[in-house]
Amino acid sequence: MQAAALASGVSSHAALGKPACRRRAPQRQQLGVRASASSTGGSTAVGGVADKDKPDWTGDDLLSRVVNAAINFKPLFALMKVGARGTMKSTAEKKGVPWSATVEELSKSEVYQIKEEIEDKSLTYPDYYTVPFHGYDTGNLSWLAAFEVEPASAVMALRVWKTEELTPLQAETRLRKAIYDSIHAFIAQYSLTQPRDIIDIGCSVGVSTRWLAADFPDAQVTGLDLSPYFLAVAELRERQLAGGAGQRQRIKYMHGNMEATGLPDASFDLVAVQFVTHECPGHVIDNLVRECRRLLRPGGTLALADNNPRSKVIQNLPPVLFTLMKSTEPHSDEYYQFDIEACMRSHGLQHVNTVESDPRHRVILGHI
């Protein structure tokens, strides 16, 4: 999901007497070993000694303003855009991830026909979704973006443990298992409903959705995304796998807007949002959390997995890397300052808690 600025940190809930979602208040504190937040307040804590809420290269800090000025210089931005994707592709090929081969395979597949079958042509795309993103001029609304997601996801996992000799599958397994272990533990801790119906919101090309379905093999899983290009790849893979090959139930993919899915109230026991929120303006995150709350049944769980603003790895990225990353992530400043935990509480989620799932990422959990 993906270029507009958040005009205000105040949501419509303020008019209803509910606390508004807001930016995270600056603070420093001593840290524990695991990320955690109390059920009544507080913020994420990440292993270390002194904590910063976010990287210095985001928000209103001087370093952030310098980086933004460089990105806004169009000739330099054009080079950054190419450099960011080039870095990902180079890392992929060195680590044995078949980037070029995957793109070629998908480009010769039946995805074009599948897109015609799955696309809801009545949908209107929000402005933030139609801007250059991840180095693609049309963001997620292009075939090249869709064809490169699978290898890019493998690279993302490998970069979490750069000093270890892991295969792409080992890295991805470790990353996904940590996320789902935290969900299982949360459900057990609060005696919540074991998921029978699950939705993966912002499912992209179905990588996260297939991992989720494999971890909950008895559940009916729906994947929802706003890009029909991404969904065409997801549905292609599901057909190639013959609906899970008997190991899990078949995934159903749906073209829709995560801010207003059009699905019935109280439809799911687990709503998962994986690596989506960092790609969104603040007001979209607020709308997303509201919609997730509406979709949950009593006893249901909301789990949002994404970059951890308090990750020491992310906070200490070399200037070249964080500049390249920020050049293709237009909403970084808003994401790293947005208090998702407070937003979830304002929409009625209980026992909101954040878990550090790996050195770069967190899972924010809540239930109704």
N, C-alpha and C positions, 0 to 999 in steps of 0.2 A: 504494500500500500504506500502512497507517496504524497512548498513551494508557495504556500501562502502563509502570511504571518498571523499569529494569534492576536486578534484585536483586543481581547480582554480575558482575564483569568476568571471572570464571573460568569457562571452558567445560569440557565433559566431557573435552577433550583433556588437561587437567592430570592427570587420573587415568591417562591412557595414556602419560604421559611426554612429551607434546608441549607446546610453548609455548602458553599460553592467549592468546586475543584480549584486548586490553586497551585502556584509555583511553590517549590519546596523552600522553606525558610532556611537561610544559611545557619549552619551550626557545626561544631566540632565536638567529638566525644571519644572516649576510650572504647576500644572495640573488642568484640568476642571472636571466637573462632569461626562460627557460622553466621550467615546473614540471618537477621531476625528482626521482627517488629512486633511490639505488643499488640494485643487484640483491642486495646483502647487508645492507642496512639503510639508515637515514636516513629523512628525511621530505620532504614536498613543499616545493618552493621556488617562490615566485611573484615576478614582477618587482617591484623596489622596493629599498629600502635596508635597513630593519630589518624582521624578520619576526615575526608573532605566529601561533601555531598555530591560533587560532580567534577569532571575534568576542567582544568583551567582554560582549555581551548574551546569551551562552550559557554553560552550565556553572554553576560555583559562584561566579563573580565577583559582586561587590556589585550591579553594574548588572543582571545576570541575575536576581538574587533580587528586586530591585525590580520588574522587568518581570513576573516570575512572580507576585508578590503582586497586581499590578494585574489580570493575566489571571484569577487565581483568585477575584477579586471578581465574582460571577456577573452582577449587573446591568451592570457594565462589560464583561464578556466578551461578553454578548449584543450590545452595541453594536459591539464590535470585530469580531465574526463577520460582522455585516451590512456593516460598513465595509470589511473586507478584500475581500469579493466585489464590493462596489460599486465599489471602486477598480479592480479588474480589468476589470469590465464597462465602466466609464467610459473607461478607457484603450483598450479594444477598439474601441468605437464611434468614438472620436476618430481612431483610426489606420486606420479602414476595415475592421476585422474584424467580420463580420456575426454578432455574438453572438446577438441576439434572433432573427434569421432562421434561424440554425442550430438553435437550440432548437425553434423552431416546426416547422421541416422534419422534424427527427428525431421529434418528438412525434406526427407524423401518418404515420410510416413503419411498416414491418412489423417493427420491432425487438421488439415484444412477443411475436410468434410465434417469432422467432429465438431469443429468450432461452429459451423452452421447449425448443427443439431442442438448444441448446448447454449448458444448465445441468446440472451433476452434482449432483443433489439429495442425494446421500449425503455430500457434503463438509461438514465441520464448520468453522465460521469461528473462528479464534483470537480471544481477547479483545481484543487490540490493534486488530483490524480492525473492530470493531463499535462504536467510539466516535465521537463527533462529530469531523469532520475536514474541513479545507478549507472550513469554513463550512457544512457539511451535517450535520444532526443524526444521520443514519445513515451518515456517511462515504461510502465508495465504493459502498455498497449501496443506491443510489437512482437513479431515472431522471434527475432533474435534474442530479445529479453527472455522469452519463454524457453527457448532452446538452451540457454546458458544457465538456467537456474540450478539444474541438477549438479553439474560440476562445481558451480559456485558454492552450493551448500556443502559439498564435500570439502572444499578449501576452507570454508568457515570453521568446520569442525577441526580440521588439521591445525589451523592456526591457534587454537586454544592451547594446544600442547606442543608448541613449536620445538621444544628441546627434546622431545621423546620420539623415538622411532616407531611411529604407529602407521598402520595402513589406513587408507580412507575409511574402510568399514569399521575398523577398531575405534577410530576417533569419533565417527558418527554414532556408533553404538554407545560409547561412554557418554557423549553429550546428551543423547536422547534418554538413555536409561536414568541419568541423574534427574532429568525433568520429571519423568513419570514416577520414579521412586518417591519424589517429593509430593506428588499428587496422591499416590496411594497412602503415604504416611499421614497426610492431612485428613483424608477421608476416614482413616482408621482412628485418628486422634479424636475426632469430633463425632464419630459414629454416624457418618453421613451415608446417603444412599449410594450403593454400588451402582456405577453407571450402566444403564441399559441403552440409553440413547445419548449420543455424543455428537457435538458439532465442533469442527475445526474451522474457526473463523479466520479468513485471510490465508486460506490453505495453499495458495500459490499453485505449483505444479503437482501437489500431492505428496511431496517427500515427507513432510511432517505428518500428514494424514495417515499414510501407510504405517509409519512407526507407531502412531497413536492406536490405530486399529489392531496392530499386532500385539500391543501391550494390553488391550482390552478386547480379546478375540470374540467374546460373546456379545459385545455391544453392537448396535446398529450405528454406524458412523456416517455423518454427512460432512462434506467439505464445501465451504462457501468462499467464493472469491469474486472480485470485481473485474478481473481480467479474463475475457473469454479465450485469449491466447494461452494463458496459463492453464485454464481449466481443460482446454483441448488436450494438452500434454498429460494432465492428470488422468483424464478419462482414457486416453490411449494406453497408458501404463496399466490401468485397471483392466482393460480388455486383454492386454498382453498377459497379465497375471491370471486371467480367467476368474476375476472376482475374488482373488485371494487364494486360489488353488486349494480350497477346503480348509485352510488354516485359520480363517477368520471370515466374518460376513462381508459381503460386497459393500464397497464404499459408494455412496451416492453423491455426485457432485452437482452443485447448484450455482448458477450465475446470479449474484446479488450484491447489494450494497450493505456492508457490515453495520452501517449506522442505522439502517432501517431494512431489516431482512425480509419483512412481510410474512415471517413464520408465526405460527400461533403462540400465544403466551404459554409459559410453563411447558415447553416442549422437550427439554433436555435435562439430564442429570449431571452432565459435565459440559461446560463450555470452555474450550481451549483456544487461546490466541497466542500463536507462536511466532516470535520475531517479526511482529507487525507494528507495534506501537512506536518504535523508534523512527518509523517511516511516516508518521502522522503529525499534523498540527495539534496543538493542545485541545482545541474545541472538538476535534474529531475523536480524540481519545475519550473525552468526556461523553460524547454521544455513543461511542462504542461500549463503554462500561454500562451506560444506561440500558442499551439494547441487550447486552449480555445478561444483566439482572432481570430483564423482562422475560428472557427465554428460559431462565432457570426454574426448575420445579422446587418446591420446598425440600430442603435437604440436599439440594444440588450444589455443585462446586464450580467456581470460576478460577481458572488458572491462566495467568499471563506470563509467558516466558520471553525474555528479551535481554538486551545489553544492560549491564549493571553499572549505573553511574558511579558507584563507589568502588568498582573494581580497580585495584592498583595497576593491573595490566593496562586497562583502558586509560586510566589517568596518566600513566607514564609512557604512552606511545611516543615514539620519536616524531619530531616535527613533520618530517616528510610524510609519514604514514597518517598522522591525524589530519594533515591538510588534504591529502588525497581522499581520505574517507569522508571528510566533511564536504568536500567539493561535490560528492555524489549523493549526499544525504541532506537535502535542503531543510529538514526540520530538526536537525541535531540540537540546536540551541533550545528549542522548545521542549523536546523530549527530555533532555538531561536536567531541565529545571522543573519539570512537571511532577507534581506529587501524586502518583498513581494510587498509592495506599490511601491517602486522604480522599481521593476521588471515589474509590471503591466504597469507603465508609459512608460518604455522603449519599451514595445511591443505595444504602441499606445492606451492604455486605457485612457479614459478621466475622469475628476472629481473623481479621485481615493480617496476614503474616508474609514476610519475605524470606525466601531461602536462597542462599548462594549455591547455585547448582554446579558451577565450575568457576575457574578463575576469571572469566569474562562475563558470565551471565547470571541472571536471577530468575526465580519464579515467584510471582506474587499471587497468593491464594486467599480466597474468601468463600463464604457460603451463605445461603439463606435458609 
